[in-house]
Amino acid sequence: MDLKRDPRVQAWVDSFGNWFDREGAFSGASMGGKLYPYDAIFSPIRINRLTVKNRIVMAPMGNISMCEETGRPNDKMLEYFIERAKGGTGLITTGLVPVSHKEDNTISELGDLSYFPRADRSRTVIAGWRDLAQGVHVHGAKIFLQLTPGLGRVGNPQCLLTKLKLPQSASTNPNFYMPQVPSVRMSGGKLKSIVKNMGQGAADAKHFGMDGVYLHGHEGYLLEQMTNPAYNRRKLGRYADWQAFGIDCVTEMRRRVGADYPIMYRIDLSLALNETYGENIKNTSLKKFTNGRTIDMTLEYMKNLVSAGVDIFDVDLGSYDNWWLPHPPASMPPGCFLEVSKIVKDYFKANKIQSNAGIEVPVVGVGKLGYPDLAERALREGDCDMVMLGRPLLADPEWCNKAYKGEIAHIRPCIGCQEACINEFVEGGHPQCAVNPRSGFEHIFPSKLTIVAKPKRIAVVGGGPAGIIAAVIAAKRGHKVTLYEKTGRLGGRLVPGGVPKIKYEIANYRAYLENLVKETEEKNGLKVLLNTAADTETLKAKNYDGIVFALGTIEKIPPFPGVDKVKAVRASDLLGDEKLIVGAKKAVVVGGGMVGCETAYWLRYEKGLDVKVVEMDKYIMNHVCTANRGHLIHYLQAAGVELHNCTKVTGFEDGAVKVLKNVSKTVPDPYITWHPILPENIHNPLEPALKIEEREIKFDAELFVIATGGSPDDALFFEAQKEHAAPEIHNIGDSFASGLVWQATKSAYRLAITL
């Protein structure tokens, strides 16, 4: 039987590979300010009986480990949200708060501890939530508490090892993290208990002083599992009707909170699984999930939810199983889901659907809308009624205030890496931000810098992100700072990193940093020396009080046998000089990390080369955020790029690279994007052991791109330390340990506020 596929969804999914080739693809995707003043953004809107001062909604991002182990919100969470309220956000939504700790085995830890915030445990949690609501209200913002009936198959399967209990779902479904673990059918009795819990959670939210309550109904969480026939294949009982559980939850919530209290619902218009994976879905752990809700089914369900009591929706696409859709990474297009919200808005208007308050049901647009011009245009053109920003408000809590004042160039842009905001809590930490070192630490670091009583003369060596942040912060605190950069441009690895069209957000961030440096030169006396390589003798002769080294990495071509016989170039050099591609029709990229795969994407999609990627690790793009790696891998496969994991380069000869490839059937499929790579401290006892069965292979090409990473450029630091070049000597960023923008900016900020 042919898969059921919606042509509209298929067109969207197909476009997310080469979206940048469309005319106007980047329209509004920069901090331009052409549509200022933003009268649409800064107009009030009514949700049921509640009036919100502007059209910006802070997205619900999981507040993992931002609470005490009892689930009570702590100072970390309070100050995190209050900072965004202070920054002018109209409506704040919390991360998900489960109500099913007794029913869903995947939520609580041993000892009934929780890394999720809780609203259900006892009276001890109430004070935290009331403090949060009151703190947000001081700054004129409203706040909704997001509730989830549970995680189900997308919950942590370690409950099988720690509690000897299986995850649960609407029907028997494979667990997302470990597909070998079944998530068994949850009983009707437990589901009815959860419905009551949702009502109690809503009543509690109202008691806490929250302005509304918000259902987490997308991404494949338990509410989605119950309300989508892809996951819910029950044959008997009330909840064999896939709409019933969601409607029951809303009905009970409305009963408990009364007619005037706002209820919001987060939903996907389509899982887009059939459209993403095509016929191949039948060969994956998703093979049971082919009968998902269509767009028309979702719209009908949304109409019924309004009748039950929902006042407002935000809507997107996808689930964990194609995670780059509900969490669009750097490589996805700006405003990627505006057509989705427009479909819902038009449907409500055509069918005269109104809430129980007798007003229109607002539809919130989501998906990379963190540019004021783009957000304003979406509202003016009727694509949505409100704009939801998640990561942009982590990057700059003052987004709204700056947009209102017209200080667009001062908005710190998100770079879409998702390493600190998502991947960090997947790895066991809490949400942070790659470009804003204060995110998640607002309770520790004050918003205003402390001016020093005795200014020092500081040298900062290296003009990448770490060097720039260290120099700017130190200068703003009153120090006399000189920034040395050996090249003619600031930005370090951001310069080549922003060349591919899918890296437009990196280019935006580099432009922001350049503007920041220029402003600091003018207002705080920062001195910038471009085309100036520092050395120990010069630095010592200047008698600086402190020197900060931020020299980045040294990227070398490894001494592979025969590498001098081929055209081998470093990825950073290639991105900086496209003439190196001339004459090449085939390329082999050695190194399947983020840089290697982004370079391969660029070579294939923008330059038209036939590309192969060779990676010696077990996984392609290991340790990269699931959404980011999933998007790149999926569309590399769609473009015919060959990915070879467990493959070691043994040497080169004229026009070819020789590799030793493990061809054992136990080698993971490099194209798997429907479940994640587990953190290395998590043992999966059901995973087959990797066996070695190596075969020698040759790959022909005219161009060989080396993307094997680099080593810290720390020689000058150690030499300066040895020569006592200054009383204080520091080494930060990649020259301390090769890493991500996130580690570079955080180390720079934390050092600079203590100098």
N, C-alpha and C positions, 0 to 999 in steps of 0.2 A: 504494500500500500504506500502511495506517495505521501510524503510529509505535508502536513497542513502548514502553509507559509503565507503570511500576509505580504502582498507586494509593497505596501508602504514601509513596513518594518524591514523587509529585505533591502529596499532602496537605501534606507538609513544605514543599516549594517554594512552594506557594500561600500557606501561612501566614506566610511571612517578609516579607510586605508590611504587613499590619495585625495582626501578632502581639500588639501591645500592647492590643488590644481583648479578648483572652481573659481570663477570670477567673483570677487568680493569676499573670498574666504576669510580674509584677515580684517574685514571692515569693522572698525571699532575695537579691535583687539590690541589696544595700546592705551597708555594714559594720555589721551589727546586733549580732551576738554572742548571739542568742537560744539557740543550741544549744551554747554553751560549757558544759563543756569538750569539746573535739573529739576524743573517744576513738577514733572511726573513722579520722580523718585520721592521728592519731598512734599507730597500731598497726602493727607490723611486717608484712611480706609476703615470701613466698618466691617467687623466680623461678629455676626450675631448682634449683641448689644454693646460690644467692645469697640472702641475707636483706637486705632494704632496711628501714631503721629507721622510715620512715613512708610514707604513700600519695601523696606529692606528687612528680610528675615534672616536671622542667624541660623544656619542649618544645624540639625541634630547630629553632632559628632560624638561618638562614644566616649563618655567620661570615665574610661577604664582607669582604675587605680588612682582616681582623684577623690577618693572617699576613704573613711576609716573602714576597717575590715568588717565592721557591723553594717556597713552601707550608708552610714551617716555622712552627708557632705562635709568636707573639711575646708580649711582656709584656702587650700590650693584651688578647689572648685569654685568657692565663693568669689575670690578675687579674679579668677579667670573670666567668669561671666560678668561681674561688675565692671571690669575693664571694657568689655564690648558695649555695655549699656552706657558707660561714660563716653564712649566713642561715638554715640549717636544712633546706634542701631534701634530700629523701631520695635521689632518683635524678636525675642530670643527664644530659642527652643533648646531644651536640655538634650543630652544624650539619652539613650534608652535606659529605662528603669524597669527591670523585669518584675512581674507580679506573681510568678509561678515557681518560686524557689522550692516549694514542696512537691510540685507536680512535674517539673522539668529537671531531669537528672544532670543536665549539662551546666546548670547555672551556678549553684553553690559549690564552694570548695569544701574540703574536709573540715570538720568542726563548725559547719554552717557559716563559714566565713565567705566574704564576697568581694570580688574586685569590681563588681557593678555597684553603683549607687542603689540604695533601697528606699522604698517608701512604706514597706509593709512589715518591717521586723517588729518594731515596738515603738512606744512613745519616745524612745531615745533619739529617733531620727528626726522627729518633728522640728526641733529647734534649728537644725541645719537648714532645712528647706524654708522655714519661715525667715531666717536670716537672709537667705539668698533672695527670696522674693522682695523683701524690704530693701535690700541693697540695690537691686536692679531698679526698683520703682523710684528711688531717690533721683535717678538720672532720666526719668521720663520714659523708660522702656517698659514694655510688657513682656511677660515670660510664660511659656507653656511647658508643662511637664510631659515628656514623651514616655508613654507606657508601652511595654511589649508583653504579649501573652507568653512569650518564651522564645527559645532559640531553635529547638527541635534539631533537625539534621545539620544545621550550621553551628551547633553548639560544640563545645570541647568534648571529643570522644574519650578523653582520659578518665571520664567517670567510669568507664569499663574497668580500668586498672585500679583506680583509687577507691571506688565504691562498689565494684562488681555489679554495676547497673548499666544497662544499655541506654544510648540516646533514644529519643522518641520522635515521632513525626505524625503527620496526618494518616499515612499508610506506611507500610514497610519500605523505607527508602535508604539508599546508601548515605553514610555520613559524608559531609563535604570534605573534611580534613583527612579522613581515613576511609576511603570508599569501601575498604574491606569490612568495615564495622557497620552492621545494619542498624538503622534507626527504626525501632519497632512502632507499631500502631499504638497511638495513645488512646486510652479508653474514653468512652463517652462520659463517664463519671468525672474523670479528671478534667475534661474539657468544660463541663458544666461548672466545676469548681473555679476554673480559670475565668469563665465569664463573670462569676460573682466577684472574683478578685479584681477584674477590670473595673467593675462598678465601684468597688471599695477604693481602688486606686484613684479613680476620678474624684470621688467624694473627698479623699484625703488631699488631693491636689488643691481642690477648692479651699479646704480648711487651711492648708499651708499658706494661702495667699497667692497661689499661682493664678494667672489670668485666663488660663485655658488648659485643656488636656489634648494630647496628641497621640494617635495610634501609629505604631511602626508596622506598616502593612506591606512592605516591599522587600527586595533583596533576597527573598527566599527564607525569611525568618518564619516562626511558627504560624503567625497570622496569615502570611502568604501561603504557607504550606496547606493550611486549612481552606483557603479561599481561592485556590487555583487547581483545576483538575489535572494539571501536570503532576502535582504532588498528592492531591487528595483523590484516591481511587476507591474510597469506601463504598460499599454496596448496601449497607444496612444502617439504620438509625438516622436521627435527625441530621447529623453532620455528613451524611452521604450527599446532601445538598451542599455544594461547594460555597454557596453564598451565606449559608445559615450562620456559621460561626461568627463571621465578621458582623453581620447584622445583629446577632444576639449580643455581641460585645457592645456595640454602639447603643442598642436599645437599653441595656442595663446601665450603661454609663449615663445616658440621658435621664433615665429614671432617677438616678442617684443625685444628679447635679441640678436638675430643673431645666426649664426651657431656655434660660438666658445665658447659660455658661457655654463658651465656645468649645467645640470639638473639632479637631483637625485630623486629617487622615493622610498618611504617606503611602503612595501606591505607584506601581509601575504599569504603564499602559500595555506592555507586553514583556514577557520574559525574554523574547527574541532568541530562544535557544535553537529552535529549528532553523531560523534564519542565520544564526551564527555558525552552526556546525553542519548544516545540511545533512546529507545521507550518512555522513560519518558519525552522527550522534548515536546511531544504532550499534556502533563498535566501542562505545564509551560507557562509563558508569552512569551516564545520563539517559540511557536508552529507555527508561521508564517514563521520561519526562516530556514526551513528544506531543502530548495533548494539552498544551497550555492554553490559558485564556487568550482569545483573540481580542483585537481592539474593540469590536462591537460588544463582545461579552463584558469586557472591562467597563465600557461606558454604561451599559445596562446595570451592572453591579454598582457603579458609582451613583447612578440615579436612585437606586434602592437604598444606598447608604445615606443619601441626603434625606430620604423619607424617614429613615430611622433616627436621624439627628445630627449628621455631619454638616458642619458649617463651611469648611474650607479644605482644599486638597493641595498637595504638591505632588507632581507626577513626573516620572522619568521612564527609563527602560532598564531591563536586565535584572540580573541577580548575582549572587556570589559565583555562580557557575560561568559567567562571562563578566567578571568583576570590573572590567574597564568601562562597562556601560554605567552602572550606578555610581562608580567612583572614577569619572573621566580623568585620566592622567595628563601629563604634559603634552603627550603626542596626539591628544584628541582635539577637535576643533573648538573654537570659542562659540558659546551660545548653542551647543550641540543639540539641546532638546527643546528649543523654542517651538519647533513644529509640533512637538508632542503636546505641550501645554496649549497651543493654539487649537488643536483638534478637540481637546476637552472643553475649552472655553466656547468654541463655536457650537459644540453639541449642547451644552447647557443653555446657550442663548436660543438655539433653534427649537429646543423642546421646552422653553420657558420654565426651566428648573430653578426653583428658589428654595432657600433654607426655611426651616420652621419659623424663622423670624420675619419671613416675607420679603427677603432681599436676595440679590444675586449671590451665588456661591463663588467666592474668589478662587482663582486658580493661580498657584505659585509656580513661576518658571524656575528651573534649576539647570545646572550644567555649564560651568565655566563662564559665568556672567560677571566676573570681578573687575570689569572695566566700566566706569561711569557712563561713557557714551553708549556702549552696547546695552547696558541695563536700561538707560533712559529710552533708547530707541525701541526696545522690546515692549516697554510700557506704553509709549506713545502710539505704537502701531497695533496695539491690542493683542500681542502674542501671549500676554499674561497680565495678571492684576498686581502681583507682588513679585519680587526678585529674591531668591534664596542664595545667600553667600555663606559658604563654609570656610574653606581654606583661605580665601581672601581676607576674612576677618581674623584668622589666626595670624596671617602675615602682617596685617595692619588693623588693629582694633579701632583706629581713628578713621577708618575708611569713610564713614558717613560724614563726620565732621569736616574732613578735608574736601570731600566732594561738594558739600554744601557751601563751603567757603571758596570753592574754585581752585583749591591747591592740589590740582590733579597730579602734577609732576612729583608731588611729595608723597603720594600714596605708594607704599612699599608693595610691589607686586608679588603674588604667589608664583612659584616656579613649577608647580605641578609635580614635584618629585615624589610626594607622599611618603617620604622616608621617615620624617619625624612625626607627622600627624597620624598616619595609619600604621606604617610598618613598625614603628617603635612600640606601639602597644600590642601588636601581634607578637613581637619578640619578647614582650613581658614588661615594657615600660608604661609610660602614660603619654597622652598626646602632647606634642610640642610643635615647633615650626622651624624649618630650615633657614628662613630668612629673618625670623623674629626671635632672638634668643630669650626674650622675656615670656613667650607663650608657655603656659604651664608653670611659670615661676613668678607670676605677678605678686604672689604673697611674699616673695623674698626680695625681688628687685623693684625698687620704686620707679615710677614712670618718669620722674625728673632726675637728671644726673646731679650728683654732688660736685660742686665746684671746689677745686683743691685750694688750700690755704697757701701752699708753697709750690708754685709751678715748677716742673722739671723740664729739662731739655731731653726730648725723646726722639730717637731715630726708629723708624719702622722700615724694614727692608723687605720688599715684595709687595706688588700692587694687585694681588688677587683678592678674593673676598675677605680672607682673614686679615690681610694687611690693611685693606681699606677700612674695615670695621674698627680695627684696633686704632688706626690713625685718627679716624673721625671722632670716635668716642673720647679718646685721650685729649684731642684738641678741644672738643666741646667742654671738657671738664677744666680747661684752663692751661693745660700743658703746652709747651712750645714744641710742636711736632714737625719733623721732616720725613716725608715718605719717599723712599727710593724705589724706582721701577726701571729695570734694565731695558725694557722695550719701550716703544713709543705709544703704547696703549695700556690703560688700566683694565683689569678684569681677569688676568691670569688665564686659567683654563676655560673661563666663561667665554673668552673670545672665540676660539675654535668651536666650543660647545654650542654656541648660538647660531652656527652656520646652517645646519639643516632646518628646513622650514618647520618641521615638527617641534623644533626647539625655540619657537618664537618667544616663549615665556622667559627663557634664559636671556635672550637678547633684550627683552624688556627690563629684566632685573639688572643687567649690566648698564643699561641706559640710566636706570634709577641710581645706581652706585656712582656713575660719573657725575650726575647732577648733585648728588650728596657731597661728593668731594669738592665740586666747584663752589657750592654754597659754603662749605666749611672753610675753604680757602678765603672766601670773601668776608665771612663773619667771625671766624675764630683763628685766623692767621695760620692755618695749615699750609705748609710749604711742600709742593710736589715737584720732584725731580724726575722727569721722564728721560729715557735713553741714558740712564745713569746707573751703572753697576757699582754697588758698594763693595769695598774690600776692608779687611781688618785694619790695615794701616790708616786708611782714610777715616774710618769710624772712630778709631782710638784717638786720632789727632784732633777730632772735633770736640772731645771731652764731653760726650753726652752723659747725662745722668742714668739713662737706660736705653737699651737697644732691644727691639722686638724683631725677631727673624720670622718671616712668613714667606719663605722662598718656594713653597710648593714641592713638586716632585721632579725627579730626574727620570725621563722616559727614554730608555735605550732599546735598541733592537737587540734581542738576545743573540749570543754567538752561535746560531744554528749552523751546522755544517753546510757550506755552499751558499749561504745567504747572500754573499757578494756576487753571485752569478745571476741573480734575478733583480727585478725592480721592486725592492722592499722599502716601504715608507711607514713612518709612524702615523697613526690615525690623526694626531693633532697637527702634524705637518701637512697632511693631505687636506684636512679641513681648512687649513690656512692658505693653501696654494692649490687651487683646482687644476692648474696646468699639469700637475703630476698625474692626472687621469688621462691626459691626451694619449691616444693610441691604444687604449685598453678597452677590450670588450668583455673580458672576464676578470673577476677579482676574487681572491681568497682572503678573508679576514681571519687573522690568527688571534683568537681571544674572543670568547663569547660572553663577556660581561656587558654592562650597560653601554659603555663607550663603543665596544665592538659591534653590538647589535644596532645601535643608533647609526653608526657609520655604514653598516651594511644596508640599513633601511634607506639612507640617503643615496648610496651608490645605486641601489636598485630602482627606487621610485623617482629620484630626481635626475639621475645620470644615465639610467637605462642599462646598467651593466648586469651581466649574469654573475651572481654572487653566491659564494659558499662561506660558511662560518665554521671554524674549527675551534673546539673548546675541550681542554683536557679534563675539566671537572665533570662530575656526574650530571650536573644540571646546567642548562643555559641560563645566564643571568641569575645565578644563585644569590640569595640575600637581597634581591631587589624587590620592591613592593609588588605584590601579586597582581594588582591592577596594571601597573606600568609594564611589567614583563609580559603579562597576558596580551595586552594590546599589540605590543611589538611582535611577539612570537606569532600571534594569529595572522597578522597581516604580512609578515615575512613569508609565512607559509603560503598565504593566498597569492603572493607575487612570485612564488617558485624559488625562494631562497632556501638552499639546503643548509640545515643545521646539523652539525656532527659533534655530539658530546662524547665523552670518554674517548677522545681522540688526541693523540700526542704527535706533535711535529718532530720528525727525526732528522730532517734535512731538506735541502733544496738542490735542484739541478736546473739546467736551462729550461725555463718556461714551466716549471712544475715544483710543487711542494710534496715531499714524501711524509706520510703520516702512518702511525700505528693505531688502528681503530679497533676498539672492543666491539665485536659484532655479536656478543652473547645476547640472547633473548631477554636476559635479566637487566640489560641496560635500559633505563627509563626512556620512554618516547620523548624526544626533545620538544615536540609540538604540543604536549599536554598543557592546556590552559584551564581545564574544568575542575581541577583541584590544585591546592597550593603546595609549595615546598614547606615541609615542617621545619621549625627551628631545630638546630642541631642537637639541642639538649633534650629533645622529645624523641623517645625511641618508639618506633612503630614495629611491634613484634610480628605483625602480619605481613610486613613487606618482605619480598623474597631477597635473599642475599645476592649481592652482585658477584657474578662469576666472570672470570677472565677468559676471553677467547679472541685473541688479537689477530688482526690481518693487516698486512702492508698494502697501502693504497697510494696512488698518485693523483693529485688534482692539478690540471693544467690551468694556467692563467697568465695574463700579461702584467697584472698588478697584484702585489701581496701587501696587505695592510696589517701592520703590527699593532695590536691593541691589548697588550699583555700587562698593562698597568705600569706603575713606576715605583721608585723607592724614594723615601724622604730626602730632600735636598738639604741636608743638615751639616755639611762640612764646614760652611762658613760660621755657623753657630758654635760648633765645637772649637774652631780655631779662635774665634773671638773670646770664648770662655777661657781658653788656655792663655791667651794674651792679656786677659783682664781689660778688655776694650772698654768696659763701662762698669760701674758699680752694680747695675742690675742688667741681667741678660736673660731673655726669654725666647722660647722657640714654640711656635703655635701652628695650627693648621696642618696642611699636608707635609710640611717640612718636619713636623713632629711625628705624624703617622698618617700615611695616605688614607684618605677617607672621602667623605661627602661634603657638600656645601654646608650641611647642617652642623657637622663637627667643627668646621672651620669658623663659621660665624659665632657659634656658641663659645668656643675657646677664646676667640678674639674679644668678644664682649666681656666675658667674665674676667679676663686679664685686665682690660682697659679700665674697668670701673674700680680696680684696686691699685692702679699705678699711682 
